[in-house]
Amino acid sequence: MDPQKKSNNHREKIYLYHFFLDHRLGGQHAYTKTIINEILNYQVFTYKIITTKKGELTDIPLINLRHFWFGLYPIEVIINTILILVFVFHSKIKRHNSIFHIHGAANIAPVFAASFLKIPIVWHFHETVSTFLPLVKAGKYFLTRTKHRLVTVTEKAIEVYQLNEADIISSPVDSNYWRHPFKNSSSYLNNNVFKIVCTANLNPLKGQDVLLKSIFGFKGKW
C-alpha cells in the first residue's frame, strides 16, 4: 500500500463541495470529474456536486429561477444563499473540514454562504463574460471573510474579471486522443472527406465563428 494513502486513513475527512450554476453536463463538469477521479485515490477526501436544478450529476439541488426569467437571478442568489445555510444547519453540508469549489463568475450564492460560515473557497473562473464583472466584484468583497484561492483556466479571465491574484490552471487535454491513425496526412486530405460535427450552442463564447472561418480556408473535402 502507498504510505501516503495509508496515512490518510488516520486523518479526518475533507469534504469537497463542487458548485455549478448549470445542472446540464458541460465542460466545467468534465473538468471537475477529472479532479474527482484524481483525488478519489486518497481516502481522506469525499465530495458532493451541487447545482441549481437537478441534473445527472447532482447530489444536492438548489433553486433555478433563471429558467423562468433571467431578471429573477438576484432573488435566486438570496434564496440559494439561505438554502446553503439551512443545509449546513441540518448537516446536509458539513461546515468543518470543508472546502467550497465554486465554478463560474456569476455563481456567487455559495461565495456569500461560505463567507458567512468561514468555509474555505476555491473560486474557479471558466468563462470570460465582461457583464459578470459586477457579480465578481460583489463576490470578492465577501472573500476577505474567509480563506480563499482564485483560479482561472485562461489569462483572458484574469483580464476580464480583474483577478491579479488568481492562479492559472489550464484545462487538461490528452493530446494522444487527437492523433490521427494515418501516416500520410496530405494524401488523406486529398482523397477523403472530413466529417465535422459540432455540439455546442450558438453562443459567441463557443467560437462558432472561428470554426466557420477555419472551414472556409480548408482545402480538403468536407
Phi, psi and chi 1 to 4 in degrees:
 res  aa     phi    psi   chi1   chi2   chi3   chi4
   1 MET       -  143.2  177.4 -178.1  -72.4      -
   2 ASP   -62.0  125.0 -174.0  -26.9      -      -
   3 PRO   -56.1  -36.8  -22.8   32.5      -      -
   4 GLN   -63.8  -44.2  177.6   64.4   35.3      -
   5 LYS   -66.1  -37.1  -64.7  179.6 -175.8  177.6
   6 LYS   -64.5  -41.4 -174.5  174.7 -179.3  179.2
   7 SER   -68.1  -27.4   63.9      -      -      -
   8 ASN   -64.5  -26.1  -75.1  -25.9      -      -
   9 ASN   -62.4  -22.5  -66.6  -29.1      -      -
  10 HIS  -101.2    6.9  -56.4  -72.8      -      -
  11 ARG  -103.3  158.4  -64.8  172.0   58.9 -172.4
  12 GLU   -69.1  149.9  -70.1 -173.5   88.0      -
  13 LYS   -66.5  144.0  -75.3  -75.9 -174.0 -177.3
  14 ILE  -111.6  126.9  -63.6  175.4      -      -
  15 TYR  -100.7  118.9  -59.9   91.5      -      -
  16 LEU  -102.9  124.8  -65.9  178.3      -      -
  17 TYR  -115.3  115.1  -63.8   96.7      -      -
  18 HIS   -95.9  118.8  -58.2  -81.0      -      -
  19 PHE  -104.8  129.7  -72.5   84.3      -      -
  20 PHE  -128.3  144.8  -62.7   93.4      -      -
  21 LEU   -80.2  -24.1  -84.3  179.5      -      -
  22 ASP  -109.1  127.2 -159.2  -26.7      -      -
  23 HIS   -82.8  -13.8   62.9  -73.5      -      -
  24 ARG   -81.0  152.8  -57.8  167.8  -61.4  175.6
  25 LEU   -69.1  135.4  -63.0  179.9      -      -
  26 GLY  -158.4 -167.5      -      -      -      -
  27 GLY   -60.5  -41.2      -      -      -      -
  28 GLN   -63.5  -38.3  -62.0  177.3    8.7      -
  29 HIS   -68.5  -41.2  -55.5   78.0      -      -
  30 ALA   -63.6  -40.6      -      -      -      -
  31 TYR   -58.6  -47.1 -176.4   97.4      -      -
  32 THR   -67.6  -36.9  -59.4      -      -      -
  33 LYS   -59.9  -37.3 -165.6   71.2  165.5   56.9
  34 THR   -61.9  -44.3  -57.7      -      -      -
  35 ILE   -62.7  -45.3  -63.3  173.9      -      -
  36 ILE   -59.9  -44.8  -70.7  171.4      -      -
  37 ASN   -61.6  -33.5  -70.7  -20.9      -      -
  38 GLU   -72.2  -40.6  -71.3  -63.7  -37.9      -
  39 ILE   -87.6  -11.0   65.6  173.2      -      -
  40 LEU   -64.7  -19.4  -78.6 -179.1      -      -
  41 ASN   -67.3  -19.1  -69.3  -33.4      -      -
  42 TYR  -105.8  110.7  -62.2   91.2      -      -
  43 GLN   -67.9   -6.4  -62.3  175.6   15.0      -
  44 VAL   -72.9  -18.5   68.6      -      -      -
  45 PHE   -99.9  143.9  -69.0  103.8      -      -
  46 THR  -138.6  156.6 -173.8      -      -      -
  47 TYR  -143.7  159.8   75.4   93.1      -      -
  48 LYS  -141.4  148.1  -71.8 -173.3 -178.1  -64.1
  49 ILE  -107.5  126.1  -67.3  178.8      -      -
  50 ILE  -117.9  123.8  -56.3  172.3      -      -
  51 THR  -129.8  157.4   63.5      -      -      -
  52 THR   -82.8  108.3   56.9      -      -      -
  53 LYS    89.7  146.7 -161.0  172.7  179.1 -179.9
  54 LYS   -74.6  130.9 -178.4   71.3  174.1  176.9
  55 GLY  -131.7 -175.2      -      -      -      -
  56 GLU   -62.2  -34.5 -174.5  177.1  -29.7      -
  57 LEU  -100.3   -2.0  -64.1  178.1      -      -
  58 THR   -69.5  129.0  -51.2      -      -      -
  59 ASP   -96.0  -38.8  -65.2  -52.6      -      -
  60 ILE  -132.7  118.9  -58.7  174.4      -      -
  61 PRO   -91.3  144.6   30.6  -30.8      -      -
  62 LEU  -110.4 -174.7  -63.4  175.1      -      -
  63 ILE   -86.2  141.3  -60.5  -61.2      -      -
  64 ASN  -125.5   96.1 -174.7  -21.7      -      -
  65 LEU   -88.1  -15.9  -63.0 -179.7      -      -
  66 ARG   -64.1  -21.2  -70.3  162.3  -72.8  124.9
  67 HIS   -60.1  -31.9  175.5   76.3      -      -
  68 PHE   -89.8  -42.1  -55.9  101.6      -      -
  69 TRP  -167.5  128.0 -179.7   47.8      -      -
  70 PHE   -61.3  -25.6 -165.8   78.6      -      -
  71 GLY   -64.7  -13.8      -      -      -      -
  72 LEU   -83.7    0.5  -65.0  174.0      -      -
  73 TYR   -59.4  -41.7 -176.1   60.9      -      -
  74 PRO   -57.2  -37.6  -26.4   36.3      -      -
  75 ILE   -68.6  -38.8  -60.1  175.2      -      -
  76 GLU   -59.2  -42.4  176.6 -174.1  -47.9      -
  77 VAL   -59.9  -45.6  170.1      -      -      -
  78 ILE   -62.8  -47.4  -65.3  172.0      -      -
  79 ILE   -62.2  -44.8  -66.5  174.4      -      -
  80 ASN   -69.6  -32.6  -76.6  -22.3      -      -
  81 THR   -62.0  -45.4  -60.0      -      -      -
  82 ILE   -64.6  -41.4  -64.7  172.2      -      -
  83 LEU   -59.9  -43.2  -92.7  179.0      -      -
  84 ILE   -61.8  -41.5  -65.9  169.1      -      -
  85 LEU   -63.1  -39.4  -63.7  176.6      -      -
  86 VAL   -65.6  -42.3  169.4      -      -      -
  87 PHE   -61.2  -37.2  -71.6  152.5      -      -
  88 VAL   -68.0  -41.8  170.2      -      -      -
  89 PHE   -60.5  -35.7  179.7   77.3      -      -
  90 HIS   -94.8   10.5  -70.5  -75.1      -      -
  91 SER    65.4   16.6  -62.0      -      -      -
  92 LYS   -71.7  -29.8 -164.1  169.7 -176.1  178.6
  93 ILE  -119.9  127.4  -65.3  176.7      -      -
  94 LYS   -75.9  141.6  -56.6  -66.6 -175.4 -178.4
  95 ARG   -92.3  -38.4 -178.5  174.2 -175.8  178.8
  96 HIS   -93.2  145.7  -59.4  -70.0      -      -
  97 ASN    58.2   36.5  -62.4  -32.3      -      -
  98 SER  -117.1  155.0  -63.9      -      -      -
  99 ILE  -135.5  131.9  -61.0  172.7      -      -
 100 PHE   -95.0  115.5  -80.2   13.0      -      -
 101 HIS   -99.9  103.9 -174.0 -163.7      -      -
 102 ILE  -105.0  125.2  -56.6  166.9      -      -
 103 HIS  -106.8  127.6  -62.6  -93.3      -      -
 104 GLY   106.6  138.0      -      -      -      -
 105 ALA   -66.9  -30.5      -      -      -      -
 106 ALA   -90.9    1.0      -      -      -      -
 107 ASN   -88.0   72.5 -161.7    5.5      -      -
 108 ILE   -99.6  -12.0   57.5  175.0      -      -
 109 ALA   -58.7  -48.4      -      -      -      -
 110 PRO   -66.9  -25.3   18.3  -29.4      -      -
 111 VAL   -65.3  -46.9  174.6      -      -      -
 112 PHE   -61.4  -47.0  -66.9  160.0      -      -
 113 ALA   -62.5  -45.4      -      -      -      -
 114 ALA   -63.8  -35.9      -      -      -      -
 115 SER   -66.5  -37.9   67.9      -      -      -
 116 PHE   -67.8  -36.4  -66.2  138.7      -      -
 117 LEU   -89.7   -5.6  -62.3  165.6      -      -
 118 LYS    62.0   37.4  -53.7  -64.2 -174.8 -173.9
 119 ILE   -94.2  130.9  -65.4  175.6      -      -
 120 PRO   -58.8  145.8  -24.0   34.8      -      -
 121 ILE  -124.8  138.4  -62.8  170.8      -      -
 122 VAL  -116.3  112.1  176.3      -      -      -
 123 TRP  -101.6  118.8 -165.3   -1.7      -      -
 124 HIS  -107.9  122.8 -136.6  124.5      -      -
 125 PHE  -106.3  113.4  -61.7   85.5      -      -
 126 HIS  -102.5  -24.6  -60.9  -93.9      -      -
 127 GLU  -110.6  175.6   69.1  -77.8   88.9      -
 128 THR  -136.6   70.6   52.8      -      -      -
 129 VAL  -107.1  108.0 -175.8      -      -      -
 130 SER   -61.6  -27.9   57.9      -      -      -
 131 THR   -67.9  -13.5   52.6      -      -      -
 132 PHE   -84.8   -4.8  -70.0  165.1      -      -
 133 LEU   -55.6  -44.5  179.1   57.8      -      -
 134 PRO   -59.1  -35.8  -25.0   35.3      -      -
 135 LEU   -67.6  -40.0  -64.2  173.9      -      -
 136 VAL   -63.0  -42.6  174.0      -      -      -
 137 LYS   -63.1  -40.0  -72.6 -176.3  175.4 -179.7
 138 ALA   -63.7  -42.9      -      -      -      -
 139 GLY   -65.1  -42.3      -      -      -      -
 140 LYS   -63.4  -30.6  -73.7  175.6   65.6  178.6
 141 TYR   -60.3  -36.4  176.7   80.2      -      -
 142 PHE   -85.3  -15.8  -76.9   83.7      -      -
 143 LEU   -63.7  -25.6  -72.6  179.2      -      -
 144 THR   -65.6  -13.3   55.9      -      -      -
 145 ARG   -83.0  -11.0  -61.5  168.6   56.3   93.2
 146 THR  -150.3  166.8 -171.8      -      -      -
 147 LYS   -66.6  141.6  -64.4  179.2 -179.4  178.9
 148 HIS  -158.5  157.6   62.5  -86.1      -      -
 149 ARG  -135.7  140.1  -67.1  -70.3  -65.3  -88.2
 150 LEU  -106.3  132.5  -55.7 -179.6      -      -
 151 VAL  -132.5  137.3  179.9      -      -      -
 152 THR  -126.0  163.0   72.9      -      -      -
 153 VAL   -99.6   -9.0  -64.5      -      -      -
 154 THR  -144.8  157.9   63.8      -      -      -
 155 GLU   -66.6  -30.4  -68.4 -175.0    9.5      -
 156 LYS   -59.5  -37.6 -174.9   66.8  174.7  178.5
 157 ALA   -63.2  -36.8      -      -      -      -
 158 ILE   -61.8  -41.9  -67.9  178.0      -      -
 159 GLU   -67.3  -47.8  175.0 -172.0  -24.5      -
 160 VAL   -65.5  -41.4  170.5      -      -      -
 161 TYR  -100.9    5.1  -60.4  128.1      -      -
 162 GLN    56.5   54.7  -57.3  172.8   15.1      -
 163 LEU  -109.9   67.0  -54.8  172.4      -      -
 164 ASN   -62.7  -23.5  -64.0  -31.3      -      -
 165 GLU   -92.3    3.7   68.0  -85.0   38.8      -
 166 ALA   -81.0  151.5      -      -      -      -
 167 ASP   -97.3  149.0  -63.9  -47.9      -      -
 168 ILE  -104.4  121.5  -59.8  175.2      -      -
 169 ILE  -125.8  103.2  -56.9  178.5      -      -
 170 SER   -67.8  151.1  -59.4      -      -      -
 171 SER   -64.2  138.4  -61.5      -      -      -
 172 PRO   -70.8  133.5   25.6  -33.0      -      -
 173 VAL  -127.6  124.6  175.9      -      -      -
 174 ASP   -86.5  100.2 -178.4    3.1      -      -
 175 SER   -63.7  -27.4   58.4      -      -      -
 176 ASN   -64.9  -27.6  -70.7  -36.3      -      -
 177 TYR   -61.5  -29.6  178.3   85.0      -      -
 178 TRP   -97.7    6.6  -59.4  103.3      -      -
 179 ARG   -76.9  125.4  -66.7 -173.4 -174.4  -83.0
 180 HIS   -78.9  145.8  -65.1  -69.3      -      -
 181 PRO   -75.7  -15.1   27.9  -35.6      -      -
 182 PHE   -86.6  151.3   48.3   84.9      -      -
 183 LYS   -90.5  -43.6  -64.2 -178.6  179.2  179.6
 184 ASN   -97.4   89.1 -168.5  -23.7      -      -
 185 SER   -66.7  -35.2   58.2      -      -      -
 186 SER   -64.7  -38.6   60.0      -      -      -
 187 SER   -67.1  -37.8  173.6      -      -      -
 188 TYR   -64.7  -42.9 -176.7   88.9      -      -
 189 LEU   -64.7  -33.5  -66.3  178.1      -      -
 190 ASN   -77.9  -29.5  -68.2  -29.1      -      -
 191 ASN  -109.9   -4.9  -60.3  -42.4      -      -
 192 ASN  -128.2  160.9  -66.6  -88.2      -      -
 193 VAL  -105.1  126.1  178.2      -      -      -
 194 PHE   -78.3  134.0  -99.0  104.8      -      -
 195 LYS  -103.6  118.9  -65.6  179.9 -179.9  178.9
 196 ILE  -106.4  123.4  -59.8  171.5      -      -
 197 VAL  -120.3  126.4  179.4      -      -      -
 198 CYS  -120.9  122.0 -178.7      -      -      -
 199 THR  -117.2   78.5   55.1      -      -      -
 200 ALA  -150.6  150.5      -      -      -      -
 201 ASN   -73.8  164.2   57.7   23.0      -      -
 202 LEU   -81.2   82.1  -66.8  176.0      -      -
 203 ASN  -133.9  132.7 -178.3  -36.5      -      -
 204 PRO   -51.7  -29.2  -26.9   35.0      -      -
 205 LEU   -64.4  -24.7  -70.3  172.6      -      -
 206 LYS   -82.2  -11.1  -56.6  -59.6 -178.5  179.9
 207 GLY    70.4   34.3      -      -      -      -
 208 GLN   -60.8  -31.9  -53.6  -74.5   11.3      -
 209 ASP   -65.3  -34.6   56.1  -34.3      -      -
 210 VAL   -65.9  -41.9  177.5      -      -      -
 211 LEU   -61.0  -46.8  172.5   61.7      -      -
 212 LEU   -63.8  -40.4  -67.2  173.9      -      -
 213 LYS   -65.3  -37.4  -70.5  175.4 -177.2  176.2
 214 SER   -66.8  -41.6  -60.3      -      -      -
 215 ILE   -64.4  -39.4  -67.0  174.5      -      -
 216 PHE   -60.3  -33.5 -178.1   77.0      -      -
 217 GLY   -93.5    3.0      -      -      -      -
 218 PHE   -81.8  127.5 -178.0   60.0      -      -
 219 LYS   -89.4  -11.4  -60.3 -175.6 -175.6  -57.6
 220 GLY   -84.8 -173.7      -      -      -      -
 221 LYS   -91.3  142.2  -60.3  174.7 -177.0  178.6
 222 TRP  -151.0      -   55.5  -86.1      -      -
